């Protein structure tokens, strides 16, 4: 069926120019319900030059359409429902109406907008009344042509119509028609994205299911879920209405707004161009803060003051490691601190802890024979542990501080005491020499303390860059997954593929690349079972088996994209499969080739990724992260 409807009227004779065999839709038997009047009368609707105003549908021969004339349709008019002088309201069968000439001279009934209008009318009916005039026995629609056509396709029995009586010359009526149709179409104001989202959230609050809302307002189910959060935050709604943020971004803003995290909200509002990365970093910080609070509760119950920020170097707090006990001058141990927790504050940091899986005993990184990784049958060197026999886990490690060292039963150790001391001119017969000696001692002690602080700063830098890398990895994988949905290779990719495989022919066989490829392509890989389920290489083979079906169905051009996907997945496995420290491996793995390709094709590299590519040093990346609002 040709869905381009021609609507026309003969202005010379005021008669229908109905050619032989003219056919007109009649309403189906299904009853129409109210439809959204907000749907605009737009699309493509061609008006013939002869100007007949009846709805004429050009149909394929196999389509059966009943014929009738508007004159034979009984007009059901509610005489009490007058809407203005010379106006009346009626509910009429849409097939009883004639559509007059319209400035919108085309309606594309195949368009997504028109199909959505049909679906809306099928569910709700026509909510906004059509505007028409009475011309003898005919009711001629002047505003609402799309609603009339959509109502017929939706099978609506009746539609609301406001009917006006017109007078004056034909020229005056034509001028009035043209001006009103232009104004009616130009002055329709859609809901803002924020208003629509707020309405969805309100329906959810009233207990309407996501499925029903999705069908009622013609919004994707996932979008309805996303609107739940965004619709409850005015800040998020304002951001959405600004046109600079989409619904998903607004929902993330709303998440932080609900927590009262004004700083995070402001950071997101100022991060429009790097929003996804900034949001992921803030979400990571938020999760860490909650986990730290949970871990800190155990210390608070025992009487410790739990700190929410690490005390500054040379601040008001003394570190336990810089103190000794007053009685005996011995090292301040955890047992000593636990005996009087009210005198101590604790700051919790995360650290990787390695334990022997069978016993739980803690060991160091240097005690693992890494040559046994992925080789279950290998024997570890003497006094070393097999890689498969240890467990890596992040744990909360306490660092203890006291505000009042004396009250805690402690005093500065020799180094700290020397750094804090004031030279005593009366300690020798040569006050100046004594002063110089004490000054040298103090300088040496201060240098040692500064060295320890530099070590702590290095640890803080490592933590910050690892966190930034974790956030960047999530965003990068999301970008890769979307990028690899394409059907053809991007410009320059074929040469890049060739160069890469010539340079690294073994790239695709390393670092569990097939598993990463399956993840990026959203291919479900069944769990490996059986006696060899846990052996090295089995997971890769299982992934390759799952990918084979995808490759078999691919066209030649799509298969080329899949080859590109294999290379990118192999690089991603190399970059993120060994942890979050790719920023320190700048001279290894050709990551500059991988990240340079991503940058060239639209992925914005974050500072931590630029460090991995070698275009920034780790210190420069850390500075960029902290200046951009990242945690230190």
Buried (B, 14 or more C-beta within 10 A) or exposed (E): EEBBBBBBBBBEEEEBBBEEEBBBBBBBEEEBBBBBBEBBBBBBBBBBEBBBBBBBBEBEEEEEEEEBBBEEBEBEBEEEEEEEEEEBBBBBBBBBBBBBBBBBBBBBBEBEEBBBBBBBBBBBBBBBBBBBBBBEEBBBBBBBBBBBBBBBBBBBBBBBBBBBEBEEEEEEBEEBBBEBBEEBBEEBEEEBBBBBBBBBBEBBEEEBEBEEBBBBBBBEEEBBBBBBBBBBBEBBBBBBBBEEBBBBBBBBBBBBBBEEBEEBBEBBBEBEEBBBBBBBBBBBBBEBBEBBEEBBEEBEEEEBBBBEEBBEEEEEBBBBEBBBBEEEEEEBEEEBBEEEBEBBBBBBBBEEBBBBEEEEEEBEEEEBBEBBEEEEEBEBEEEBBBBBBBEEEEEBEBBBBBBEBEEBBBBBBEBBBBBEBEBEEEEEEEEEEBBEBBEEBBEEBBEBBBEBBEEBBEEBBBBBBBBBBBBBBBBBBBBBBEBBEBEEBBEEBEEBBEEBBEEBEEBBEEBBBBBBBBBBBEBEBEEBEEEEEEBBEBBBEBBBEBBEEBEEEBEEEBEBBBBBBBBBBBBBBBBBBEEBBBBBBBEEBBBBBBBBBBBEBEBBBBBBBBBBBBBBEBEEBBBBBBEBBBBE
